[in-house]
Amino acid sequence: MAQPLEEFLIYIDPSRCVGCRSCEIACAVEHSLSKSIYASIFEEPRPKPRTSVVVADSIYVPMRCMHCDPAPCVKSCPTGSMQRTDEGFVISDPSKCIGCRTCLLACPFGHPSYSRAGKVIKCDHCVDRFRTGLPPACVEACPTGALRFGRTEDLLMEEKRRRALELITGVVGGVIYEKASSGFLSLIGR
């Protein structure tokens, strides 16, 4: 049985994003035919990322589909190409897409995009990876932890703990380590 989406979250921390665009590359490769960073550059049409890093006031912000509920793109799609999975992810079925782009106009975040193949593409939350227990490709590729994936409750508790440590120690945005019982140091803050 599929786990509902509301239990899971991609946590975006713009303060950790350095604009490396690893998330974009991983997304494009994940959605390529070859699933290979080397082979995908020779594919036609070239794979396109479904996530993007934008710059806002000199701050890098990873942007992706919010999988709205209700989703304006799903409501506006005349063919049913835009649909919600059992897990709650909003996906586009290319076999049903006629390329009319009404979903692009309906999305308040501007996330579906038009591909060279004449179809609309968007973040599918790497639903196939999710179903096998893997995080989305963008999260797995992020070298700084700007993107984290997990149960909503766990990620919110982690953030509360981080903020409490900042309050207690007076170190805001710093890196705080604690010695784990195994003898290794583990990161517990920024």
C-alpha positions in Angstrom: 0.0 0.0 0.0 1.3 3.4 -0.9 2.3 5.8 1.8 0.5 9.2 1.7 2.6 12.1 0.6 1.7 14.3 3.6 3.9 12.0 5.7 7.0 13.0 3.6 8.7 16.3 2.8 11.6 17.7 0.9 13.0 20.3 3.3 14.6 23.2 1.4 17.2 25.3 3.4 18.3 28.2 1.1 21.0 29.1 3.7 22.9 26.0 2.8 22.5 26.2 -1.0 25.7 27.3 -2.8 24.2 27.2 -6.3 26.2 24.3 -7.5 23.2 22.9 -9.5 23.9 19.3 -8.6 20.2 18.9 -8.0 19.4 20.0 -11.5 22.0 17.6 -13.1 20.8 14.7 -10.9 17.2 15.4 -11.9 18.0 15.5 -15.6 20.0 12.3 -15.4 17.3 10.5 -13.4 14.8 11.4 -16.1 17.1 10.5 -19.0 16.7 7.3 -21.1 20.2 6.1 -20.2 20.2 7.1 -16.5 23.9 7.9 -17.1 25.5 11.3 -16.7 27.9 10.5 -19.6 25.4 9.0 -22.0 22.6 11.4 -21.3 24.4 14.3 -23.0 24.1 12.5 -26.3 20.4 11.8 -26.0 17.9 13.6 -28.3 16.0 15.3 -27.0 18.4 16.1 -24.2 17.1 15.4 -20.8 15.8 18.5 -19.0 15.8 19.0 -15.2 12.4 19.2 -13.4 13.9 21.3 -10.6 15.8 24.6 -10.8 18.0 26.8 -8.7 17.1 30.4 -8.9 18.9 33.5 -7.4 16.8 35.8 -5.3 18.5 38.7 -3.6 21.9 37.0 -4.0 20.6 33.9 -2.3 20.3 30.6 -4.2 17.0 28.9 -3.8 16.3 25.3 -5.1 12.8 25.4 -6.6 10.5 22.5 -7.5 6.9 21.5 -7.8 5.0 21.9 -4.6 2.6 19.0 -5.4 -0.3 21.2 -4.4 -3.5 19.8 -3.0 -5.7 20.7 -4.7 -3.4 21.2 -7.7 -4.4 23.9 -10.2 -2.4 22.1 -13.0 -4.5 18.9 -12.5 -7.8 20.9 -12.6 -6.8 22.8 -15.7 -5.5 19.8 -17.8 -8.1 19.0 -20.4 -6.8 15.5 -21.2 -6.1 14.1 -17.7 -2.4 14.1 -18.3 -1.8 15.9 -15.0 -2.8 13.5 -12.3 -2.2 12.7 -8.7 -0.5 9.3 -7.7 -1.7 7.2 -4.9 1.1 8.6 -2.8 -0.1 12.1 -3.5 2.5 13.3 -6.0 1.3 15.3 -9.0 2.7 13.8 -12.2 2.3 14.3 -16.0 1.5 11.4 -18.2 3.3 12.1 -21.5 1.1 9.7 -23.4 -1.9 11.9 -22.6 -0.3 15.3 -22.9 -1.2 17.3 -26.0 1.2 20.1 -25.3 -1.5 22.8 -24.8 0.3 24.3 -21.8 -2.8 25.1 -19.8 -1.1 23.6 -16.7 1.8 26.1 -17.1 -0.6 29.0 -17.0 -2.5 27.4 -14.0 0.6 26.8 -11.8 1.1 29.6 -9.3 4.7 28.6 -8.9 5.6 28.3 -12.6 7.0 24.8 -12.4 5.8 22.7 -15.2 7.9 23.4 -18.3 7.6 22.6 -22.0 10.1 20.1 -23.5 11.5 20.0 -26.9 9.5 16.8 -27.4 6.3 19.0 -27.3 5.2 17.7 -24.0 4.9 19.2 -20.6 7.4 18.0 -18.0 7.5 18.6 -14.2 8.9 17.3 -11.0 7.4 13.9 -10.2 9.1 13.7 -6.8 11.1 10.7 -8.3 8.0 8.6 -7.6 9.7 5.4 -8.9 12.6 6.0 -6.5 10.2 6.8 -3.7 8.4 3.5 -4.2 11.7 1.6 -3.8 12.7 3.5 -0.6 15.1 5.9 -2.2 15.1 9.7 -1.8 14.5 12.0 -4.8 17.6 12.3 -7.0 17.9 16.0 -6.3 18.1 15.3 -2.5 20.6 12.5 -2.9 22.9 14.7 -5.1 22.8 17.8 -2.8 26.3 18.1 -1.3 25.5 20.7 1.3 22.3 19.4 2.8 20.2 22.3 1.4 17.7 19.6 0.3 16.7 16.9 2.8 14.0 14.3 2.5 12.2 12.4 5.2 9.1 12.0 7.2 7.5 15.4 7.9 7.5 14.9 11.6 11.2 13.9 11.7 12.3 16.8 9.6 10.3 19.3 11.7 11.7 17.9 14.9 15.3 18.2 13.5 14.6 21.8 12.6 13.2 22.5 16.1 16.3 20.9 17.6 18.6 23.0 15.4 16.8 26.2 16.4 16.9 25.3 20.1 20.6 24.7 19.9 21.1 28.1 18.2 19.1 29.7 21.0 21.0 27.9 23.8 24.5 28.3 22.3 24.0 31.7 20.7 25.6 30.3 17.6 23.3 31.1 14.7 24.1 29.5 11.4 27.2 27.9 12.8 28.2 24.3 12.8 27.7 22.5 16.1 29.1 19.0 16.6 28.4 16.4 19.3 30.3 13.3 20.1 28.3 10.3 19.4 28.5 7.2 21.5 30.4 5.5 18.7 33.2 7.9 19.1 32.5 9.7 15.8 31.5 13.3 15.6 28.0 13.9 14.1 26.6 17.1 12.7 23.6 18.3 14.7 23.3 21.8 13.5 24.4 24.1 10.8 
